[in-house]
Amino acid sequence: MRKFYEKEDVIAAIERRSTKNVIPLALHKFWGVGLPEKYANLAETANKYPDDILLAFYNAPGEHVSTNSNPSYRWGYKDYTGSKTYSIGMSHVLLPNWEELDDFLRDFPNCDEEGIFDNVKPMIEQAHKENRYVAGMWWKLFHERFWSIRGMENLMFDYYDEMDNLKLLGQKLLEFYKGIVDRFEKLGVDAIFTSDDLGHQKGPMMSPEIFKELYLPLYKDFVSYVHSKKMHVFLHSCGDNTLLMPYLIEAGIDVFHPVQKGCMDFKETADKFGGKITFLAGMDVQHILPNGTTNDVRREVRSMVEIFKRPNGGLLLAAGNGIMPDTPLENIDAMLDEMTKCGE
């Protein structure tokens, strides 16, 4: 079994001041829907390649239904029976009308909700004993949270028609997230890891001008607050984020995941932004991992390291997203094994 890197080595790699050939692994065992059910021995494979970063998911609020016994611990604020849904019918538009914004904000989830960190406390305590790097985690930051609240179609119009309301909602989200960061700080985590899928296959979901006006101030405030707690910020964002990378760097994001293959040019991204931000570079889970040979997979891992790694670090390795069940198990093992070999 591979031995995980201790916290100091992970920090040095993230901060690009490493003196060792250390390439930490995180989200490398990013199992997609159906993968664990397909492979009975997947856990045996996974156990050989432990995480260098413990990802500690707190019990975040539900969407239209609470995730605990408190009915108000959700982003929604009313009964959504029969309401419009999207994303294959799984999600409801939580705020269909801006006229109801006051009602929505009055029923906002409480960041001091009892019990929502009970699931991660033992994990974090054990990680401290092992001197392991820990990231407090949740999905959906600002753009993703806006679209889960308003629905994607509504949000696209809101960028032009309801900017003031989006800014108001953004400040309320920021207030909530700062409370969650405070609670993670008390548990002694080293980073906050969250997501905002800002890109589609060919570019950002919004114009750079919209991002600069709406999201950049929120990101700067959020990242500055996390940094004031002596923690790093990791951001997952799918799609083509090329035009937004300067703003993410300006905001102070420490680690970016995944630099999606086929959407962002690896070499161009590394040449332009390497040394300014650390990459949690993600293996292509759409084409190479499911369809390539084991040699293809190993070559791709080595290529990623050659492109993104700097002499003083600046590179971590991951899967680009959830690994799908059409992926051969031998390819998964080849990816994990090669990622391990590329480090010290």
Solvent accessible surface area in square Angstrom, and as a share of the most:
residue,aa,sasa,rsa
1,M,180,0.81
2,R,32,0.12
3,K,137,0.58
4,F,24,0.10
5,Y,29,0.11
6,E,83,0.37
7,K,51,0.22
8,E,101,0.45
9,D,33,0.17
10,V,0,0.00
11,I,38,0.19
12,A,13,0.10
13,A,0,0.00
14,I,3,0.01
15,E,75,0.34
16,R,58,0.21
17,R,139,0.51
18,S,9,0.06
19,T,137,0.79
20,K,99,0.42
21,N,66,0.34
22,V,2,0.01
23,I,1,0.01
24,P,0,0.00
25,L,0,0.00
26,A,0,0.00
27,L,17,0.08
28,H,0,0.00
29,K,42,0.18
30,F,38,0.16
31,W,66,0.23
32,G,8,0.08
33,V,138,0.79
34,G,25,0.24
35,L,0,0.00
36,P,62,0.39
37,E,141,0.63
38,K,110,0.47
39,Y,34,0.13
40,A,110,0.85
41,N,75,0.39
42,L,6,0.03
43,A,65,0.51
44,E,122,0.55
45,T,13,0.07
46,A,12,0.09
47,N,89,0.46
48,K,88,0.37
49,Y,15,0.06
50,P,19,0.12
51,D,36,0.19
52,D,0,0.00
53,I,0,0.00
54,L,36,0.18
55,L,30,0.15
56,A,0,0.00
57,F,78,0.33
58,Y,10,0.04
59,N,47,0.24
60,A,32,0.25
61,P,10,0.06
62,G,6,0.06
63,E,56,0.25
64,H,56,0.25
65,V,96,0.55
66,S,22,0.14
67,T,67,0.39
68,N,52,0.27
69,S,114,0.74
70,N,54,0.27
71,P,103,0.65
72,S,46,0.29
73,Y,1,0.00
74,R,39,0.14
75,W,6,0.02
76,G,0,0.00
77,Y,28,0.11
78,K,71,0.30
79,D,114,0.59
80,Y,9,0.03
81,T,122,0.71
82,G,82,0.79
83,S,41,0.26
84,K,129,0.55
85,T,53,0.31
86,Y,46,0.17
87,S,63,0.41
88,I,170,0.86
89,G,48,0.47
90,M,148,0.66
91,S,31,0.20
92,H,28,0.13
93,V,10,0.05
94,L,0,0.00
95,L,0,0.00
96,P,51,0.32
97,N,70,0.36
98,W,26,0.09
99,E,153,0.69
100,E,45,0.20
101,L,11,0.05
102,D,92,0.48
103,D,65,0.34
104,F,1,0.01
105,L,35,0.18
106,R,180,0.66
107,D,38,0.20
108,F,28,0.12
109,P,8,0.05
110,N,82,0.42
111,C,25,0.15
112,D,91,0.47
113,E,21,0.10
114,E,156,0.70
115,G,39,0.38
116,I,1,0.00
117,F,4,0.02
118,D,87,0.45
119,N,82,0.42
120,V,1,0.00
121,K,83,0.35
122,P,83,0.52
123,M,77,0.34
124,I,2,0.01
125,E,105,0.47
126,Q,88,0.39
127,A,2,0.02
128,H,80,0.36
129,K,161,0.68
130,E,63,0.28
131,N,45,0.23
132,R,38,0.14
133,Y,0,0.00
134,V,0,0.00
135,A,0,0.00
136,G,0,0.00
137,M,0,0.00
138,W,8,0.03
139,W,91,0.32
140,K,56,0.24
141,L,1,0.01
142,F,0,0.00
143,H,0,0.00
144,E,13,0.06
145,R,12,0.04
146,F,0,0.00
147,W,45,0.16
148,S,4,0.03
149,I,0,0.00
150,R,15,0.06
151,G,5,0.05
152,M,55,0.25
153,E,114,0.51
154,N,43,0.22
155,L,0,0.00
156,M,62,0.28
157,F,130,0.54
158,D,3,0.02
159,Y,7,0.03
160,Y,159,0.60
161,D,102,0.53
162,E,53,0.24
163,M,25,0.11
164,D,117,0.61
165,N,37,0.19
166,L,0,0.00
167,K,74,0.31
168,L,90,0.45
169,L,0,0.00
170,G,0,0.00
171,Q,98,0.44
172,K,59,0.25
173,L,0,0.00
174,L,4,0.02
175,E,113,0.51
176,F,7,0.03
177,Y,2,0.01
178,K,50,0.21
179,G,12,0.11
180,I,0,0.00
181,V,0,0.00
182,D,42,0.22
183,R,54,0.20
184,F,0,0.00
185,E,71,0.32
186,K,171,0.73
187,L,39,0.19
188,G,34,0.33
189,V,10,0.06
190,D,20,0.11
191,A,0,0.00
192,I,0,0.00
193,F,0,0.00
194,T,0,0.00
195,S,2,0.01
196,D,0,0.00
197,D,28,0.15
198,L,0,0.00
199,G,5,0.05
200,H,83,0.37
201,Q,94,0.42
202,K,174,0.74
203,G,8,0.07
204,P,19,0.12
205,M,50,0.22
206,M,10,0.05
207,S,37,0.24
208,P,32,0.20
209,E,122,0.55
210,I,16,0.08
211,F,0,0.00
212,K,116,0.49
213,E,85,0.38
214,L,3,0.02
215,Y,0,0.00
216,L,10,0.05
217,P,69,0.44
218,L,4,0.02
219,Y,0,0.00
220,K,79,0.33
221,D,54,0.28
222,F,0,0.00
223,V,1,0.01
224,S,69,0.44
225,Y,54,0.21
226,V,0,0.00
227,H,68,0.31
228,S,72,0.47
229,K,48,0.20
230,K,181,0.77
231,M,6,0.03
232,H,21,0.09
233,V,1,0.00
234,F,1,0.00
235,L,1,0.00
236,H,10,0.05
237,S,0,0.00
238,C,23,0.14
239,G,2,0.02
240,D,21,0.11
241,N,0,0.00
242,T,34,0.20
243,L,105,0.52
244,L,0,0.00
245,M,0,0.00
246,P,64,0.40
247,Y,45,0.17
248,L,0,0.00
249,I,40,0.20
250,E,96,0.43
251,A,8,0.06
252,G,24,0.23
253,I,7,0.04
254,D,30,0.16
255,V,0,0.00
256,F,0,0.00
257,H,1,0.00
258,P,1,0.01
259,V,0,0.00
260,Q,31,0.14
261,K,65,0.27
262,G,73,0.70
263,C,17,0.10
264,M,6,0.03
265,D,82,0.43
266,F,15,0.06
267,K,127,0.54
268,E,97,0.43
269,T,2,0.01
270,A,1,0.00
271,D,94,0.49
272,K,118,0.50
273,F,8,0.03
274,G,19,0.18
275,G,43,0.41
276,K,119,0.50
277,I,2,0.01
278,T,0,0.00
279,F,2,0.01
280,L,0,0.00
281,A,0,0.00
282,G,1,0.01
283,M,0,0.00
284,D,8,0.04
285,V,18,0.10
286,Q,85,0.38
287,H,111,0.50
288,I,37,0.19
289,L,0,0.00
290,P,14,0.09
291,N,116,0.60
292,G,18,0.17
293,T,80,0.47
294,T,50,0.29
295,N,94,0.48
296,D,46,0.24
297,V,0,0.00
298,R,57,0.21
299,R,131,0.48
300,E,18,0.08
301,V,0,0.00
302,R,112,0.41
303,S,44,0.28
304,M,0,0.00
305,V,22,0.12
306,E,147,0.66
307,I,45,0.23
308,F,2,0.01
309,K,47,0.20
310,R,59,0.21
311,P,130,0.82
312,N,60,0.31
313,G,2,0.02
314,G,3,0.03
315,L,1,0.00
316,L,0,0.00
317,L,0,0.00
318,A,0,0.00
319,A,0,0.00
320,G,8,0.08
321,N,50,0.26
322,G,8,0.08
323,I,0,0.00
324,M,80,0.36
325,P,42,0.27
326,D,95,0.49
327,T,1,0.01
328,P,42,0.26
329,L,32,0.16
330,E,106,0.47
331,N,3,0.02
332,I,0,0.00
333,D,41,0.21
334,A,4,0.03
335,M,0,0.00
336,L,0,0.00
337,D,32,0.16
338,E,12,0.06
339,M,0,0.00
340,T,37,0.21
341,K,132,0.56
342,C,22,0.13
343,G,7,0.07
344,E,138,0.62
